[in-house]
Amino acid sequence: MTTFREIPLSRPDICQADIDAVVAVLQTPQLSLGPAIPKFEQAFCARFGCKHAVALNSGTAGLHLAVRAYGVGPGDEVITSPFTFIATANCVLFENATPVFADIDPETWNIDPAKVAAAVTARTKIIIPVDVFGQPAEMDTICQIARRHDLKIIEDSCEAIGASYKGRPAGMLGDVGLFAFYPNKQMTTGEGGVLITNDDQVAMLARSMRNQGRDPTSGWLAHPRLGYNYRMPDILAALGTSQLARVDEFVAKRAKVAEMYLSRLGEEKRIHFQKIAPHVKMSWFVFVVKLADTYEGKDRDRILQQLRERHIGCNNYFAPIHLQPFYAEKFGFKKGDFPVTERIADRTIALPFHPNLSEVEVDEVCRVFRGLL
Ligand SMILES: *Cc1c(COP(=O)(O)O)cnc(C)c1O
């Protein structure tokens, strides 16, 4: 069995129609603010049944604009998970507000609603639940907490396009939802994101702030508010429209690959898996296993290194945000503050995962991985 050929951690699925869509835009003079943008946004509105979709140049930009649209600033608190991609929490820092972490559920690895409830104070403005690895957070309970305390919910669904919770699509479970299109996501535009919402005011502000604070009726050099350049280029919007048309296919193919892994590793006692709640439809973003608690962080790092030496792409997912040096320094976080997150984060291994991973490759990964345990 060859180990020369690299098995990458992830790989996008780009077809001829995607390439043609990009080239078609390149043959027009409208490379920005052209018709590809509303076409892409309308495709999201049609799929999700939302009033507004705002195309952006990243998921992070979407999180930032959502936080800004709700006027969050110094002194305000935003509750989120320490077990997520760092952008989820950074968007709070962008506005000099205070991130308040609530630890995760040890089984689902999503934010624990009881810990969210305990973290609410008079200063809390927003909750940002994250649909970790493509599994929607426990949104009914989180929405109840938000209603009780008059809080807004920004759903970080950047990893969960195509997932659903009790039949409702991820991204539509809070007041605002975000999707991201980095190449390892279920669908890609290279870089990109979209904000979806039924809130007219949030959509108006996001549209203005992505475009240097302009209003639709103001001129090119009139800027009624502070804005940014968070615009998505038209070639990427065209790629996104083409990819969105195949997203259900991607999600189904990823589910098949996840099944392949689970059928080979499911009985392995030395590893654990993210528990998928019965009322959730998963949209697999990455395939992450957790080593048993008898392993330590250094054992995990050894296995990651040995997998890489054998040309198998892998990574830890995620590093706890509160222990990133600048968070620890700024807010005084230390080891032990969020023990569930720390115990899991020390032991995670993301295995190669993309829609076109073959049975032969999954066999090879599982054989090598087992041998290293
Ligand atoms: C990918 C991702 C984002 C946004 O990432 P960008 O690279 O800015 O598009 C935000 N939150 C989570 C949880 C993500 O996985």
The ligand as an SDF file (V2000), in Angstrom:
LIG
                    3D

 15 15  0  0  0  0  0  0  0  0999 V2000
  -14.9740   29.1890    9.1150 C   0  0  0  0  0  0  0  0  0  0  0  0
  -15.5480   29.7620   10.3370 C   0  0  0  0  0  0  0  0  0  0  0  0
  -15.8040   31.1330   10.4680 C   0  0  0  0  0  0  0  0  0  0  0  0
  -15.4970   32.1780    9.4190 C   0  0  0  0  0  0  0  0  0  0  0  0
  -14.3230   31.9850    8.7830 O   0  0  0  0  0  0  0  0  0  0  0  0
  -13.7960   32.9070    7.5800 P   0  0  0  0  0  0  0  0  0  0  0  0
  -12.4720   32.2670    7.2920 O   0  0  0  0  0  0  0  0  0  0  0  0
  -13.6800   34.2860    8.0850 O   0  0  0  0  0  0  0  0  0  0  0  0
  -14.7390   32.8270    6.4450 O   0  0  0  0  0  0  0  0  0  0  0  0
  -16.4240   31.5620   11.6240 C   0  0  0  0  0  0  0  0  0  0  0  0
  -16.7550   30.7200   12.6070 N   0  0  0  0  0  0  0  0  0  0  0  0
  -16.5250   29.3950   12.5230 C   0  0  0  0  0  0  0  0  0  0  0  0
  -16.9600   28.5130   13.6370 C   0  0  0  0  0  0  0  0  0  0  0  0
  -15.8840   28.8820   11.3980 C   0  0  0  0  0  0  0  0  0  0  0  0
  -15.6290   27.5660   11.3300 O   0  0  0  0  0  0  0  0  0  0  0  0
  1  2  1  0
  2  3  1  0
  2 14  2  0
  3  4  1  0
  3 10  2  0
  4  5  1  0
  5  6  1  0
  6  7  2  0
  6  8  1  0
  6  9  1  0
 10 11  1  0
 11 12  2  0
 12 13  1  0
 12 14  1  0
 14 15  1  0
M  END
$$$$
